[in-house]
Structures are given as C-alpha cells and as structure tokens.
C-alpha cells in the first residue's frame, strides 16, 4: 500500500504540484516530525515562490536531520531567494562540510558569493 508521502513525492516528481502539496500536508498532519515530508514540502514551496515558508519547513527538517547535505543545500536556496545571502552561504558551506563532492553545493556557494560580488 502506497503511503501518503509516497503519493506526494510521486506527484511532485511528475509536476502535479497541487496534488503534491495536498499530500505533503496530509503526511505532515499525520506526522509533524517527518523530516522527508518537511524537506520536500519545503522544496515544493520554494518552487512555488513561497520562500519564507520553504525556509521554515526545510529549517525544521534540518533540525531533525542535521547531517543531511541536501537539506542544508535546499535551506540555502530558500534563504538566498529571501535575500539572506550570508545565511545561505552558511548553509551551502554546511552542505559541503557534510558532502565535500556535492557539485550543486559548490555551484550554489559560488553563485551566492558572486551575488555579494565576492568573486
């Protein structure tokens, strides 16, 4: 039997964002401490331009699973979109500390530095 989280993730991957949002909300209603649902719902809200909510959701996921490089990366993305470049840099650097060979974290860190004209 497919879980509500699995349905949300499948809908998210397929680009059915409204359906994914509904199911992520249902997964979190059933388990507010589901780090995967918090993280991916945060990614979805970032994709929808809701960056403060994205930062809040992914931030909660990071608190639950602080050693997940992808979560730090996505928190950095939401923070950068909010104009909080220094905070985003911290998160991108955290991602690289956890996963030194994470190409997207290197790329996003470089872009954050470039946004501050720190080439």
C-alpha positions in Angstrom: 0.0 0.0 0.0 1.4 3.4 -1.0 1.8 5.9 1.8 0.5 9.5 1.5 4.2 10.6 1.5 4.9 8.3 -1.4 1.9 9.7 -3.3 3.1 13.3 -2.6 6.6 12.5 -3.8 5.4 10.8 -7.0 3.1 13.8 -7.7 5.9 16.2 -7.0 8.3 14.4 -9.4 5.5 14.4 -12.1 4.9 18.1 -11.7 1.5 17.8 -10.2 2.3 20.4 -7.6 -1.2 21.0 -6.2 -1.7 17.3 -5.6 1.8 17.0 -4.1 1.1 19.9 -1.8 -2.2 18.3 -0.6 -0.4 15.0 0.1 2.6 16.6 1.8 0.2 18.5 4.1 -1.6 15.2 4.9 1.7 13.4 5.6 2.7 16.2 8.0 -0.7 16.2 9.7 -0.1 12.5 10.4 3.5 13.0 11.5 4.7 16.6 12.0 8.3 15.3 12.6 8.6 13.6 9.2 11.9 15.1 8.0 11.4 13.9 4.5 8.0 15.4 4.2 9.2 18.7 5.7 12.1 18.8 3.4 10.3 18.0 0.2 7.3 20.2 1.0 9.8 23.0 1.6 11.3 22.3 -1.8 7.9 22.4 -3.3 7.0 25.7 -1.6 10.3 27.2 -2.9 9.3 26.1 -6.4 6.0 27.9 -5.9 7.8 31.1 -4.8 6.8 30.8 -1.2 10.4 31.1 0.1 9.7 32.1 3.7 7.5 29.0 4.2 10.1 27.0 2.3 12.9 28.2 4.7 10.7 27.4 7.7 9.8 23.9 6.5 13.3 22.9 5.4 14.8 24.5 8.6 12.6 22.2 10.7 13.8 19.3 8.6 17.4 20.3 9.2 16.8 20.5 13.0 15.5 16.9 12.8 18.3 15.6 10.5 21.3 18.0 10.8 23.7 15.7 8.8 21.7 15.8 5.6 23.7 17.8 3.0 20.7 18.1 0.6 18.6 19.6 3.3 21.3 22.2 4.0 21.5 22.9 0.3 17.8 23.5 -0.1 17.6 25.6 3.0 20.4 27.7 1.5 18.3 28.0 -1.7 15.3 29.3 0.1 17.4 31.7 2.2 19.2 33.1 -0.9 15.8 33.7 -2.6 14.8 35.7 0.5 17.9 37.8 0.1 19.6 36.3 3.1 22.8 35.7 1.3 25.1 35.3 4.3 22.7 32.8 5.9 22.6 30.9 2.5 26.4 30.8 2.4 26.5 29.2 5.8 24.1 26.5 4.6 25.9 25.9 1.4 29.2 25.6 3.3 27.5 23.2 5.8 26.4 21.0 2.8 29.9 20.9 1.6 31.3 20.0 5.0 28.9 17.1 5.1 29.4 16.1 1.4 32.6 17.7 0.0 32.0 16.3 -3.5 28.5 17.8 -3.8 28.6 19.7 -7.2 25.4 21.6 -6.7 26.5 22.9 -3.3 29.8 24.2 -4.9 27.8 25.8 -7.7 25.3 27.4 -5.3 28.0 28.6 -3.0 29.9 30.2 -5.9 26.7 31.9 -7.1 26.0 33.2 -3.5 29.5 34.7 -3.3 29.0 36.2 -6.8 25.8 37.8 -5.6 27.8 39.6 -3.0 30.5 40.5 -5.6 33.0 38.2 -3.7 34.4 36.6 -6.8 
